[in-house]
Amino acid sequence: MNARLSLPAPAKLNRMLHIVGRRADGYHELQTLFQFLDHSDTLHFTTREDGAIQLHPAVAGVDHEANLIVRAARLLQHESGTSLGADIHLEKRLPLGGGLGGGSSDAATTLLALDRLWSLSLGLPRLAELGLSLGADVPVFVHGRSAWAEGIGERLTPVTLETPWFVVLHPGVEVSTPAVFGHPELTRNTPPISMARALRGEAEQGRVWRNDCEAAVKRLSPKIAQALDWLSAFGPAMLTGTGSCLFCPLTSEQQADRILHRVDSHWHAFKARGCNTSPLHDALDIHDEMSLMS
């Protein structure tokens, strides 16, 4: 009987994002704080004996072999030499191109799930190393802790952040990450700060947490600028990643509910609680405990 496993692939927020330089290879040097949300895609895995990797349903506009889920599974097959494969069913809740890390999170969940189903036991450091070859955000999802990140986002230090409620708003448009990083108004020389200073909510010139991509994104998309202005009326709203999702930290679930009732029908929004431990790792802990008991 083929083994099965269902796991979440949670969203992340960049609670702050500073661009502190640009490397010779064109990548930007970042400082950011990653925090997870209890709002996720869900992936269902079933082992196959024939080595095939099948993803259901197909993601519109994305070739099967180019999908990060499939690439993660193929990479794990190549690394381990296993003859096993998998049927993978994706329940997609996180918006594509929203800056919530959905593709990277799906890839990380795939690595962790198949490492267990295929009995590989590669360990988190190796899985994170493999994940980095798929994308800079994959390692933080593999490790599953809120983190201070530097480099291109791969140098991680676990941190503990407050866990407020959030309203996350998607304005119904996408923005190109290459267009953001290539925009002439993008700040690329924010002075680096210490992790301790960042955790105090301080930034250059004493301002609170911010996203250096925000000005460029607002120029590229007036609709995002309009949505950000609207959400900012309720609190310190901010862009996550390179967009296009926006978020606002709140004091209570009731406050989030009141805002959701006022969201424009052209926008998609949801509420979620911040997490310091990824819901993926919580689910894996439960799975491992049940496995030991069975």
C-alpha positions in Angstrom: 0.0 0.0 0.0 1.4 3.4 -1.0 2.2 5.8 1.8 0.4 9.1 2.0 1.1 12.4 3.7 -0.8 15.8 3.6 1.0 18.9 4.7 0.6 22.7 4.7 2.8 25.1 2.7 2.4 28.3 4.7 2.7 31.9 3.6 5.5 34.2 4.8 5.8 37.9 5.3 8.8 40.1 5.1 8.2 42.2 8.2 11.0 44.5 6.9 13.2 44.4 3.8 16.3 46.5 3.2 18.5 46.3 0.1 22.0 47.0 1.3 24.0 46.4 -1.9 24.3 44.7 -5.2 26.7 41.8 -5.9 28.9 41.4 -9.0 26.6 38.7 -10.3 23.6 41.0 -10.2 21.9 39.7 -7.1 21.0 42.1 -4.4 22.2 41.9 -0.8 19.3 42.0 1.6 18.4 42.3 5.2 15.0 41.0 6.1 12.8 39.5 8.8 10.8 36.5 7.8 7.6 35.5 9.7 5.2 32.7 8.9 1.4 32.9 8.7 -1.2 30.3 9.6 -2.6 30.5 6.1 -1.3 27.9 3.6 -1.5 26.0 0.4 -2.0 22.3 1.1 -0.1 19.5 -0.6 -1.1 15.8 -0.6 1.6 13.2 -1.4 1.2 9.6 -2.4 4.3 7.4 -3.2 4.6 5.7 -6.6 6.7 2.7 -7.3 7.5 3.7 -10.9 9.6 6.8 -10.2 7.1 9.1 -12.0 6.4 12.6 -10.5 2.9 13.8 -11.3 1.4 17.1 -10.1 -2.3 17.6 -10.0 -3.9 19.9 -11.1 -1.6 21.5 -13.6 -0.8 25.2 -12.8 -2.0 27.5 -15.6 0.9 29.1 -17.4 3.6 26.9 -15.8 5.1 24.0 -17.6 5.0 20.8 -15.5 8.7 20.3 -15.3 9.3 24.0 -14.5 7.0 24.0 -11.5 9.0 24.3 -8.3 7.1 21.4 -6.7 8.2 19.1 -9.5 11.7 20.5 -9.6 12.0 19.9 -5.8 10.9 16.3 -6.2 13.3 15.7 -9.2 16.1 17.2 -7.2 15.5 14.9 -4.3 15.3 11.9 -6.6 18.7 12.9 -8.1 20.3 13.6 -4.7 19.2 10.3 -3.2 19.1 7.9 -6.1 15.7 6.6 -5.0 13.6 4.7 -7.5 10.4 6.0 -5.9 8.1 8.7 -7.3 5.0 10.6 -6.1 1.6 11.8 -7.0 1.2 15.3 -5.7 -2.1 17.1 -5.4 -2.0 20.8 -4.8 -4.7 22.9 -3.1 -3.7 26.4 -4.0 -4.8 29.2 -1.6 -1.8 31.6 -1.8 -1.9 34.0 -4.7 0.7 33.6 -7.4 3.2 36.4 -7.6 2.0 37.9 -4.3 5.3 38.1 -2.4 4.0 35.5 0.1 6.6 32.9 -0.9 4.0 30.4 -2.2 6.1 28.7 -4.8 9.1 28.5 -2.4 6.9 27.2 0.4 5.4 24.5 -1.9 8.9 23.4 -2.8 10.1 23.3 0.8 7.0 21.2 1.8 7.8 18.9 -1.1 11.4 18.4 0.1 10.3 17.7 3.7 7.4 15.4 2.8 9.2 13.3 0.3 12.3 13.0 2.5 9.9 11.3 5.0 7.8 9.3 2.5 10.9 8.0 0.7 12.7 7.3 4.0 15.8 9.4 3.0 16.5 11.1 6.3 18.7 13.7 4.7 18.3 16.2 7.5 17.3 19.9 7.5 20.8 21.4 6.7 21.1 19.3 3.5 17.4 19.8 2.5 17.9 23.6 3.0 21.1 23.4 0.8 19.1 21.7 -1.9 16.3 24.2 -1.5 18.6 27.1 -2.0 19.3 25.8 -5.5 15.6 26.2 -6.2 15.2 29.7 -4.8 16.6 32.0 -2.1 13.4 31.8 0.0 13.2 28.0 0.1 15.7 27.5 3.0 13.6 29.6 5.5 10.6 27.4 4.8 12.7 24.2 5.2 14.1 25.3 8.6 10.7 26.5 9.7 11.6 29.3 12.1 11.0 33.1 12.0 14.4 34.4 11.0 16.6 37.3 10.4 18.1 36.9 6.9 21.0 38.4 5.1 22.9 37.8 1.8 20.3 37.0 -0.8 18.1 35.8 2.0 19.9 32.5 2.6 21.9 33.4 5.7 19.4 32.7 8.5 19.4 33.4 12.2 16.3 32.2 14.1 14.4 35.0 16.0 11.2 35.4 18.0 8.8 38.0 16.8 5.5 39.2 18.2 2.6 37.2 16.6 -0.1 39.7 15.8 -3.1 39.2 13.6 -2.8 40.4 10.0 -5.0 41.4 7.2 -3.3 40.5 3.9 -4.6 42.1 0.8 -4.0 41.2 -2.8 -5.0 44.0 -5.2 -5.7 41.6 -8.1 -2.6 42.6 -10.1 0.9 41.1 -10.4 4.2 42.9 -10.5 7.4 41.5 -12.1 10.2 40.9 -9.7 12.9 41.6 -12.3 11.1 44.9 -13.1 11.2 45.8 -9.4 14.9 45.0 -9.0 15.7 46.8 -12.3 13.7 49.9 -11.5 15.7 53.2 -11.4 13.9 54.3 -8.2 14.8 51.2 -6.2 16.9 51.9 -3.1 20.0 49.7 -3.3 22.2 51.4 -0.7 20.4 51.3 2.6 23.1 51.2 5.3 23.2 47.8 7.0 21.9 47.5 10.5 22.4 45.0 13.3 19.9 42.2 13.9 19.4 43.6 17.4 18.5 47.0 16.0 16.1 45.5 13.5 14.3 43.6 16.2 13.8 46.8 18.1 11.9 48.0 15.0 14.5 50.6 14.2 15.9 51.4 10.7 17.9 54.1 9.1 17.1 57.6 10.4 15.0 56.1 13.2 12.1 55.0 11.0 10.0 51.9 11.7 10.3 48.7 9.7 9.9 49.3 5.9 10.3 47.6 2.6 12.8 49.2 0.2 10.9 47.8 -2.8 7.8 49.7 -2.0 8.5 52.9 -3.9 9.4 51.1 -7.1 6.4 48.8 -6.8 4.0 51.8 -6.4 5.5 53.4 -9.5 5.1 50.2 -11.5 1.5 49.6 -10.3 -0.8 52.5 -9.3 -3.4 49.8 -8.3 -1.0 48.5 -5.6 -0.3 52.1 -4.5 -4.0 52.7 -4.2 -4.6 49.5 -2.1 -1.6 50.4 0.1 -3.0 53.8 0.8 -6.4 52.3 1.7 -4.9 49.6 4.0 -2.6 52.2 5.7 -5.7 53.9 7.2 -5.9 51.0 9.6 -2.3 50.7 10.7 1.3 50.4 9.5 0.6 48.6 6.3 3.5 47.4 4.1 4.4 45.5 1.0 5.7 42.0 1.5 8.7 40.9 -0.7 8.4 42.5 -4.1 4.6 42.4 -4.0 2.0 42.5 -4.9 0.4 41.5 -1.5 0.2 44.1 1.3 -0.2 43.4 5.0 -1.2 45.3 8.1 -0.5 44.1 11.7 -3.5 44.3 14.0 -4.2 43.9 17.7 -7.0 41.4 17.5 -8.9 39.0 15.2 -12.0 41.2 15.7 -10.2 44.2 14.2 -9.2 42.0 11.2 -12.8 41.0 10.7 -14.0 44.6 10.7 -11.4 45.5 8.0 -12.3 42.4 5.9 -15.9 43.6 5.8 -14.8 46.8 4.2 -12.4 45.4 1.5 -13.2 46.4 -2.0 -14.9 43.6 -4.0 -12.1 43.8 -6.7 -9.5 42.8 -4.1 -8.8 39.5 -2.4 -8.0 39.6 1.3 -7.7 37.2 4.2 -6.8 37.3 7.9 -4.1 35.2 9.5 -2.1 35.0 12.7 1.7 35.4 12.7 3.7 32.3 13.7 7.3 31.9 14.9 7.2 28.2 14.1 6.0 27.2 10.7 2.7 25.3 10.5 4.5 22.9 8.3 6.8 21.9 11.1 4.0 21.7 13.6 2.2 19.3 11.2 5.4 17.2 10.8 5.8 17.0 14.6 2.3 15.6 14.9 2.9 13.2 12.0 6.1 11.9 13.6 4.5 11.5 17.0 1.6 9.5 15.4 4.1 7.4 13.5 5.9 6.5 16.7 2.6 5.5 18.4 1.5 3.3 15.5 
